Structure formats: structure tokens, C-alpha cells
Amino acid sequence: MSAMRVGIFGRGRLGSAIAQEVSASDDLELAWHIDQGEEPSGPVDLAFDASAADAVAGHLDWALATGTDLVVGVTGWAIPDLEARIGRRIAVLTSPNFSLAVALMARLSTVLGRFAALDPDLDPFVTDHHHRLKADAPSGTAKRLAAAVLAGCPRKTAWTLGTPAAHELSVSVLRAGAEFGAHTVGLDGPAEVLEVSHRARSRAVFARGALLAARWVRGRKGLFSFDQVAQETLDPLFQFGDPS
């Protein structure tokens, strides 16, 4: 199979990390890497969108008009009719976080939620720390982890950044320093505390996950998430058979 020609929207931190990983790969070829306001210089098989929330809609219009698959790693945007617009025309894969470890953490967060459901004295929580220039708060990753906890703990039906009511999951946000991204999901009880944490030490982990997503989505049509990519790798870890 010939190399997949790709383009990148966005010259920020994630876009630059993706460009480095593409350049080091054997099966991907970087055709263009542009900033906001610049136009793609030619056709590609797939484009990465690592730009900004207000640019995603325009990039989707371009992808649909040109028949180009799109992998979106931008957070803080929403297109209500996204799936209907895409249909079977192209493949679009979206994710707030391309780390396989974070995908694993989301699964563990649901397990923690189920454990909290067994004991009303256990309070689940989510913390989110990013660098001070991070635009959205909480992050898309924090929202994803919160949703995973809620899926496991029926007594919690919503999350809040404020003082939580009995039915609310407490989510706390810190925007300071140069942190790439650090998240914790925990259970706080009178007698014990249990926490699962993830800290990114380099944006390379997100870029490598974005490339994994691009390879996975090639040849497909429709709307997908990175969780579907991770499912093929992670689900066998949760299939506990007879050790004998």
C-alpha cells in the first residue's frame, strides 16, 4: 500500500507534534501543514485538525466538499448534526485525547464509579490540571472521565465545578504553569481514598495516538471516536478468563 498523504490544520503544540511523528513514519507523507486562514495546497487522503474550536466547522465543510477523511483533536466545539452531515460520505474521527492510557483510564473510571455505587460514603471526584493557556475548562478529557464515572455510579447524574449536590460529581479545574495535562479520578471516603491518575510528559503520546487513529479510520465511512480505536487494543485486557 502506498503512503497515505496527510495534511495538518494547526501549527500549535499538537499540530507540531503530529507533524514530527508523520515525518518520522514510513507509511505517512506530509503534504501540507497550515495555520488558520491558510488554504490547503493540494488533495490529501486524510487531514488532521489540530487548530481551534471555531475553525472546526469550516474544516469539516472543506473535508466534505473534497471527500477527505478528517481526524479532529480539537476540544470545546460542537456541531449538533455532525453525524447526519457526514453520513457515509467520508470518515471523521474525533477525540479530546488520543492517549491509549487515557482510554484505559476512562474504563477504569467506570469501574471506580461502580465501586462507589456500592457504598454511599464513597465520594467520586475528577481533577483536571493543564497549562495556564488552555482555553477550555474543564478539558474534553475531564468531561470524558466524568461521563465514565457517571456511567458507573447511578446516584450521580451530573457533574459540577461548584459545591456538589448529592446527585452531582465534583470536577475541579486548575489552569497554571506549563502542565501538558494531568487528570485524577478518585474515591474519597471516611476510611480510605483511592485514586487513578494520568500525567502526560510529552505531547508525542497524543500525536502517536492521532496517527494510530488515522491508520485505523482509513477505508471506513461515518463518524467515529478514538474509543472505538482503543477498544480493539484494550478490551482484551478486561476479559478475565480461567487462569488455569
N, C-alpha and C positions, 0 to 999 in steps of 0.2 A: 504494500500500500504506500502511495506517495505521501510525502509530508503534508500535514494539514496546515494550510495557510491561515494565519490568525492576525487579527488587528486588536488594538487595545485603546479604549476610550479612557483617558485619565492619566495624567503624569504625576499623580500624588504618590503617597507611600506604597499603597497596594499595587497600583499600576506599574510602578517602577520595579517592585519585587517580582511581579508576574513577568515583566519584560526580561529580567535577568534569568528567570527559570526557563522561559521559552528559548532564549539564546543558548542555553546550556543543554537543551534537549535534542534528541536525534530525530524525533518524529513530528516536530512542530517548526514552522517557519514564520518568523515575524515579518509581516508585510508593511504594517504601519503602526505607529504609536503616537496618538494625537491628544492635544489638550482641548478644553472646552472652546467652542467657537470655530475649531478647525474641522475640515471636511475629510472623510476617508479618501485616500489616494487611489484606491482600486478595490476590486472584489476580493473577498476572503471567504474561507469556508466557515469560519466562526469568529465572533468578536467577543472580547471580554469588556464588560462595563465596570470600570473602577473609578468612575467620575464623581458625580454628586447627585443627590436625590432629585433636584429639579431638572436634571438632564436626562433622566432615565426614560421618560415618556418619549422624548424626541429620538433617542437612540432605538427605542422599540419601533417607532414609526419607520425609521431607516431600515431596521432589520426586516420588518415585514415587507417593505417596498422592494428590497433587494433579495429577499429569500435567504437571508443569512442567519444562521443559528447564533444565539446570544447567551452568554453566561454572565449573570449580574451579581456582583459582590457589593453593591451599594446598599446602605440601610437608610431608614427614615422616609421611604417613598411608598406610595400605594396607588394602584390602578385597579379600581373595583371590578372592571370587566376584563381583566387580563386574560384569563383562561379562554373566554369566549372569543376574544380578539385573535388569539394565537391559533385556536382550533387545531388543525392538522397541517398548517402552512409551514411552520418552522419549529425548531426546538428552542425553548427558553428554559434555562435552569437558574434559579435564584437561591441565594443563601446569605444570611447575615454573617456567616462564619464558615470557612472552608476547612477547618481543622477536624480531622478524624477523631482526635482526642476529645474535642468539644462535643462531637456527635455521640461519642461514648458517654460523656458526662451527662448529656440530656437523657439518655436511657437510665443511667444511674439515678438521676434526679426523680424520675417517675418511681423508681424503686424506693427512694427515700420518702417520697410522698405517700406511698402505700404503707410504709412502716409508720409514718406519723399518724396515719388514719387509725392505727391500732391503739393509739394512746393519746387522748385529748390534751395531755400535759406537754406533749412534744410540739413545739412551735417551729414550723419550717420557715426558712428565710433565704433570700438571694442577695448577694452583694456584687457590685459592678464598679471596677476601677479602671479608668482609661486616662490617657494624657489630657492635659488641660484644653487642647484644641478640638477634642472630639465633639462633634456637633450635636448628636442625638443623645438624650439621657432619659431613660435607660437605653443601653445599647440594644441592637437587634438580638444579640446573643443572650443578654439578660432576659429579654422578653421570651425568647425561646425556652430558656431554662425555667422561667417562671411557669410557662404553659405546661412544661413537662411535670413540674411539681403538682400543679393543679389537676392534671390528668390522673394522678395517683392518689390525691387526697380530697375526697368528695366534700369535706366540711369547709374547704377553702374554694371559693367560687370566683375570686377576682384577686388582682394584686394592686398594691397601692404604694406610693412613695411617702405617704404620710403615716400618722399613727394608725395602725390597722384595727379595724373592727374584727369581731370574732371570725367572720367568714372571709377575711382578707389576708393575703400573703404579703408580708413585708419585703419590699425591694428597696435597697439603699444604693445610692449612686455617689461616686467620688470622681471628680474631674480635676486632676492635679498632676504635676510633674511630667514625666516622659513615658509613662507606662504604656506598653503595647496593648495590653488587655489582660485583666485578671478578674476571674469570677469565682465565687464560692456559693455553693448550695449547702445549707446546713439545717440541722435539727437542734433546737435549744430546749432542754428540759431541766427540771429541778435537780436531777441527779447526774445527768450526763449531757455531753454535747458531741454531735457527730457532724463532721464537715467533709465535703469533697471540693477540692479546689483545682483550678487550672490557671496557669500563667504562661503567656506566650513570651518567649525570649527573643524571637525574631519574626518578622513578617514573612520570612521564607516559608514557614509552615502553612500560612494561608495561601501563598502563591502556589505551592506544590499541590494543595488541595484543589485549587482552581483548575490546574492543569489536569488533575485526575477527573474532575467534573467534565472538562472539555472532551477528554477521550471517551468518557462513559456516554455522553449525550449524543455523540456523532452517530448519525444514521437513524435517530429517533425523531418523532414529531409530537409536539404538545408541550405542556407546562410541567416542569419537574422541580424537585428540591434536592439539595445536597444530601438530605436524609435518605433519599432513595439510593444515591450513590453509596453512602456509608452502609446501608442495610446489607448489601452483598458481602461486605467485609466483616461487619460487626455482629450480625445476627447469629452466626455460628458460635460466638462466644457465650451466648445466652441459652444454648441448647445443651443442658446438662444431662448427659446420658448415664448409664450404669458404669461407674469407674472400673468395675471388674471386667 
